Amino acid sequence: MSQKTMRQSWMATLARASRAEIERLLGDPPAHEILKAPETGTVMVEGRAGGAGRRFNLGEATVTRCVVRLSTGRMGFSYALGRDGRKARLAALLDARLQDETEGGLHDGVAALAAQQAAARDLASRKAAATKVDFFTLVRGS
């Protein structure tokens, strides 16, 4: 499996973040031009039997995407589950700013958010594992 680039990591973090978390990280939106206004569509979600088996179509999910360009010329993109166009626009702005960021302020904020998301996933995973039931068959002598 290939290693994620820094941008792939922050894009994944922004996609999982709430609008309030993105607003808190971004602060005041910078001057920008909307190249592709937030638009909502659907994507097909695939699953795998047992997590690693054959692929199958699980269903469709609603996704909103947006493309912006900062006054510096840097372009930002976003895809977000759901219909929140404002979240998609703010995430695209944050993507563009993160590409231009030379000091670590924004990157540190995104890294902290990624750590919070990982801790929440770990907690949910541990809670699910605690309720796991192992079924087995007892073979009796003949």
N, C-alpha and C positions, 0 to 999 in steps of 0.2 A: 504494500500500500504506500502511496506517495505521501511525502510529508507536506503538511499544509503550509502555504505561504502566510506571511503576516496578514496580508489583506484578506485572504480566505478566512482566517481566524476572526478578524474583527467583523467581517461581513456576517459570519455565522452568529456571532455574539449579538450584533444589531438586529438580526432577523428574529432572535429569541427574546429580545428586550421589549419591555412595554413602552408605550409612547411617553409616559412620564419619565422613565429612565433615560430615554434618548433626549428629551427636552432638557433634563438636568445636565447631561453631558455636553450638549451643544451650546447651551446658553442662548444668547441673542443670535438668531439666524443671520449669517453673512449675506452680503449683496450677491444675488444670483439670478440666473435666467433658467426658466423651466424648459428643457428641451423636449421632454415627454411628460406631459401632465400625468398625475397618478391615475392609473387605469386598472380596473379590476377584471379578472378573468379566472379561468380554472386551469388546474394542472392535474394530470393523472398521478396518483400516488401508488407506488408499487410496494408490495410486501414480499417477504421470503418465508416459505414454510419452515418453521423451526428456527428462523433467524438466519439460516445459512443455506436453505434448500432452494428449490426452484422459485423463480419470480412469478408473481401473479398480480393482476391489477386489483388493488384494494378498493379504490374509489377515487373520487375527485375532491380537490381542495380548492377553496377560493384564495386567490393571491392578488395582491396589489403591487404594481411596480411603478417606478418613477426614475427619471434621469434629469439631472440638473448640471449647470455649469456655473462655477464661481467666476467672479470678476477677474481672477488670475488666469482663467482659461481651463482650470482643472475640472474634470467631469466626475460626477458622483452617481452611483447607481444603487438601487435597492429593490429587494423583493421582500414582501412581508405577508404572512398568512393573514387572511381576513380582508376586510373592506376599508380599513383605516387609511385613507389617502394622505392625511396629515402625517401620520407615522412614517409612511413610505417616503414622503418628501423630506422630512427631517432626517431620516436615516440616510438618504442620498446625500444631503448636505454634510452630514457627519462623515460619510465615506470620502467625500471630496476634501474636507478639512484634514482628515487623518492622512491622506496622501501628501498634503502640503506641509504637515506638521513636522518641524525639525526638533523642537524641544519635546519632552515626554509627557506634558500635562494631559493632553487628550488620550494618548496611548495608555498612560497609567490608569486613567478613569475607565477605559474600555477593559483593561486587564483586570481591574478590580471587579467590574461587572461580570466578566467571564468567570472569575473565581466564585462569585456569588451563585451564578447559574450552575457551575459544576457542583458546588456544595448542595444546592437544592436537588439536583439530579441524584447525587449520592444518597441523600437522605431518603428520597422517594424510593430508590432502589433497595435500600436497607429495609424500609418499611414493607415493601412488597416481598422481599426475601423472608422476612419474619413470618409471613402468613402462608408461605409455600407448604404445600402438602405433598409428600412423596407417597405415591401409590405403588404397592408391590404385591406380588402374588406369592403366597406361601404354598410350597409344594409339600404335601404330606407323603409319608412313606406308603408304599403299596402293599 
